[in-house]
Amino acid sequence: MADKFDVIVIGAGPGGYVAAIRAAQLGLKTACVEKWSNEAGKPVFGGTCLNVGCIPSKALLESSHKFEEAKHDFETHGIMAQDVTVDVAKMQGRKNNIVKNLTQGIASLFKANGVTSIHGAGKLLANKQVEVTDNAGNVTVYDAENVIIATGSRPVEIPPTPLNEHVVDSTGALEFSEVPKRLGVIGAGVIGLELGSVWARLGSEVVVLEAQDTFLGAVDQQLAKDALKQFTKQGLDIRLRARVTGSEVKRGVVKVSYSDTKGDHELKVDKLIVAVGRAPNTDNLLAPDSGVNLDERGFIFVDDQCKTNMPGVWAIGDVVRGPMLAHKASEEGIVVAERIAGHKGHVNYDCIPWVIYTHPEIAWVGKTEEQLKAEGEEYKVGTFPFAASGRAMAANATMGMVKILAHKDTDRILGMHIVGPQASEMIAQGVIAMEFGSSSEDLAMTVFAHPTLSEAVHEAALAVEGKAIHIAQRKKR
Ligand SMILES: NC(=O)c1ccc[n+]([C@@H]2O[C@H](COP(=O)([O-])OP(=O)(O)OC[C@H]3O[C@@H](n4cnc5c(N)ncnc54)[C@H](O)[C@@H]3O)[C@@H](O)[C@H]2O)c1
């Protein structure tokens, strides 16, 4: 029998590695099991987010945005940059280095905090035992007082578009060695829009096929409509109500069949990205006698404290209910570690920010206007466009707005929605305000530095009561 641990975490993504570090900080004897290997057969930490998700996509989004700026924006500033070209291999190399640095950083953090790293595939047995099978097939069983399952998710595959060299998922779409001339994307969700943007900026003709009739249904529709206009202007051809029915690859060309309200269509592209959602990783994870239940959608069933139905077994992140977001997973990891150590911990699921890293970025926290209407909640609205912001003008980034929704009677902020420059950074102001139960008046009475983009948040808060200074509003006395 191998060592016994206070905590064994299965999975070293942003949920698992954060849980392991926090548990070790709290004095618990902690191990983290990870099966991912690099070419040298060494363990790779960081999960989807660091290796094939958030971080590499942001690296490519930054690089491609710079290219787009150099081509289309510099001239506005009086900077002439003729014949700007892209070296895709160099761009990819930079991205790979960032990933390497970050993932190796986790190994150092594990060492510094005394987390034992176990390389292999983890499986939960009965009585909180964890079986680990290494690359060579050797099996070791470990005992634990507590097990935290943090195995994440994987891209969903659909029968009409089996993956191959030309039809890829989000991982493949981060690895293109050249810019595809024609690129198809299935799914106008977060991944489809971010990766579609990267390659469109680098020169691909991009067509996005989306089955729903509403663009970004989870986003406040005033902002979603604004964003759709911008994306269309940038050349993304977004086709709604388009249901993909099949695909065929012939001589390097992907023929995609889809139908919409007007009938059946065909689209020819050089690469096709399938970005239709993600599914929880539970395959071969739970021995039949582990006793852990899944919910009706195949996620590990947990309560609001991330406890499964088996005492001492917890689950966090993409493998459980709730948004598939790295920061939600990390927060759950911290809370579970704290609870195991006997402390109190709580995730405020009402204050989790969302960001889509397109240009302009889309970010929000709390309820949308559509949700408030559906719930019959009475609310007030304040908006402020970046077109009226001096700092946005200086940055040549005047598209979009800030929108604040506040309760009609209590004035408590119910939601903040931003489409525009640096929305990913600015949304933290809404998250903090909501976490502290602020009213729109609290924000309106706060001093914001001038000139900053954040002043749009201030003005939107002032606008809730018709008091915005830099836009004309109907008078309220
Ligand atoms: N910036 C971020 O926070 C970020 C980035 C990437 C991924 N993620 C997370 O990863 C998860 C997966 O992202 P995603 O973009 O794959 O999923 P998503 O759920 O955001 O979007 C998938 C889209 O595909 C459409 N779709 C499904 N089947 C289709 C079909 N057959 N034909 C056409 N359209 C179809 C859906 O209607 C939906 O709009 C999300 O939950 C997201 O939260 C987050």
The ligand as a Gaussian input file, in Angstrom:
#p B3LYP/6-31G(d) Opt

LIG

0 1
 N      -13.478000      33.415000     -22.555000
 C      -13.953000      32.401000     -21.860000
 O      -14.355000      32.530000     -20.722000
 C      -14.031000      31.046000     -22.489000
 C      -13.287000      30.769000     -23.620000
 C      -13.409000      29.530000     -24.188000
 C      -14.265000      28.592000     -23.646000
 N      -14.970000      28.877000     -22.542000
 C      -15.928000      27.910000     -22.021000
 O      -15.858000      26.701000     -22.733000
 C      -17.156000      26.209000     -22.983000
 C      -17.272000      25.748000     -24.395000
 O      -17.203000      26.855000     -25.301000
 P      -17.930000      26.753000     -26.698000
 O      -17.739000      28.042000     -27.409000
 O      -17.531000      25.488000     -27.385000
 O      -19.447000      26.524000     -26.284000
 P      -20.671000      27.543000     -26.188000
 O      -21.720000      26.787000     -25.493000
 O      -20.235000      28.872000     -25.684000
 O      -21.094000      27.758000     -27.722000
 C      -21.404000      26.705000     -28.602000
 C      -22.337000      27.232000     -29.688000
 O      -22.460000      26.223000     -30.671000
 C      -23.805000      26.207000     -31.149000
 N      -24.054000      24.885000     -31.730000
 C      -24.171000      23.698000     -31.092000
 N      -24.365000      22.697000     -31.983000
 C      -24.370000      23.259000     -33.222000
 C      -24.521000      22.758000     -34.569000
 N      -24.690000      21.454000     -34.807000
 N      -24.462000      23.641000     -35.603000
 C      -24.280000      24.968000     -35.359000
 N      -24.134000      25.496000     -34.116000
 C      -24.177000      24.659000     -33.072000
 C      -24.608000      26.483000     -29.879000
 O      -25.881000      26.967000     -30.189000
 C      -23.740000      27.532000     -29.178000
 O      -24.079000      28.845000     -29.541000
 C      -18.153000      27.283000     -22.659000
 O      -18.951000      26.832000     -21.593000
 C      -17.324000      28.454000     -22.242000
 O      -17.797000      28.989000     -21.038000
 C      -14.883000      30.098000     -21.969000

